């Protein structure tokens, strides 16, 4: 039985009240959804607000480079079997967003917080989580996030300080394994993750990593793939009790199967039976507009979000299942990262032979990369106009962060 959330100190209560007012005003004035501004105001008035708002709750924190929003929604849905859950699965994944989400559901005894990996040390230190999920670690935009090995060391240090927390860690990711290697309590999940381009050498000693099938080990120290407690198989998972459960997810792709098993393992650590967790995960179909399909002038366009090389690689695997035309949309705003050098790490060669349109604010940069990948394409900077130029029928639209956000908003306005 969980304790109720602690009664807030007077200063925190006042800060939260003013923060919620700021959030409401932001929404009414059309300045945004209010997911960040309320928390930002509250934290300015009380820097300890996050710690006070999580006190008395059973907290899970979800971090990693890719899949945070989807995994957070999945985990929140599963933990809902135990009681009301405060969560920020809309993507506001820094302390401001956490404070806003928690203050909106002050009586929820559970909290599931998506956390930007750069903020994980601060958030885990303030919230004293019962469970922390580390999905994966790979290169992101260097100018926005920093080098992946710096992030790994930061997470490693933070995890070593979480003495009463169960770490749910992806043992097929070398960086994640290193970060969780010395955790007080760790549950290893085999996800079948296929992206290994950031782990040619050991993050601890620098020696080469040797791979034999799914197994890997460092050739210079004792870091090696741990024996998994949970295993992801094709369309199913195997629990620590060797029970095989069919996933039957609504969401597409092997990476969402991996997200689901990570979420199920975390929910199990929170006290949710594995079969109940999976049953609830099957109902997740739309994650902040990801995977939704819009109808436009006889075209049925599926919207997919990808933000970095690992994410694009997985998404290109999904769209390979059907040979539909594709619109690729790239922006380079502050939230995306200004540096587009990562485009050269994406295996666009997989799109050879299909109809492709390069779109977005940086369509020309994308077009250069597609040319070197020998992908025939045209350039149409406006993504909606790009969709309209394709034959009627199914269309795949893959966009990075701000391009995806803006396209969703425009599509919703046209409905």
Phi, psi and omega in degrees: 000131182271150171289156172284157176306142183294150175292133187285142171300156184304316181297318180294317180301317179293319179298317180295319180297316179291325176296316178297324177296318178297320179297316179296317179297320179299318180293316183293329180272001178071026182268355181152182182280349179081009183289340183249318190297323180298314178293325180295317178295315181299318181290331175294321181280330178215096181299343179266013187299320182297315179298319180291322182288336178267347183298131180088351177260158172265116193248139169238136178244133182244124180222173183140174182281315183234147174089007184297312185295315179296313181295324178295315178297318179299313182294319178297320178297318180291315181293340175302343175295337183265336183160186182295140184236127171271130184208158180241041188291004175283351175110356176282086197253026173247171185308325178301314179293325178296315181297318178300312182297317181292324182287337178285337180231069188294338184259001181291125181283349179238151175221134175236113189244119169287133185227124171305135187299331179290336182261358184303316180302316181291317184290317179293326178293325182277327190262350179048061186292149173279330182221138173231129182254123177245105190283307186190162176220120178212173180301135171237193180295119186299321184285345182256321188250320185105179185285141189298327181289332174293319177296317179301315180295322179296315178293321179302313180296317182294317181295325180296341180267352182269086187281338182245029185239139173269121179267125174261111191233142180279107184281353176271358178251116183300318182296316179295317179301317178297317182297325184260001189304321184255020180295148179297322178215121182227140174246121185266135180239125174273114185257345185073021181303134185259355184268112181237013188290345182257011185226042176290332179232158185290131178290348182264316184238350178086357179286159179298147172266130179257131180247135170228096185064232180278347183269147180214157174204155175281139181275359183237347179214188187272004179294126182204163179298121179287163174288123185286145173273327178238143184231130174269124174242179181295110178067015181207174174220156178243126185276171176300338178270012178067024175273131178263124181240127176289135183278308180049054182284153172281325181287145184273163167092150178293329181293330176283332171297318178296316177302319183294318181290322175299317179294320179295319178296321179292318178297321178299319177294334177277348178115010180266128176303145186300318182293325177291321178299313181297319179302319180287326180295329181297338181277355180279117184232337183222119184245095180051043177089348178294137177074000179288156179245129178251145178260127183212110174049046177085000177255140176249100189257120176270127184264124182234136180258130174217134190239349185203173186305315181297317179296317178295320180300315180293319181293321177296331175293321179295313184286345178292340183295335177226142188269048181282155172301154184229139170249122180252125189238122183232125168247168176219054176277178185303318182290340179272332194097131181284333185280121181255015181298337181296340179302331183284350177265355181273132182281065180297344178306336179296343182267005179301135176091359179242165180283123184227138173239129174271130186219177179097178182296332181245039181301325182292319176300316178298319181299323177299314180297318180295325178298315179291334176278000181059041175256116177295135185202165169237168181244123174223100187302326180274117185295326178291321176293327177297316177300318183294338181277351181271159177300153178297145183130202184283140179223138174260128178241116180246125186223150173275184201305296185290329177296317178295315180301311183292322179294319176300315181296318180292320179296321179294323180293332181277345183286000000 
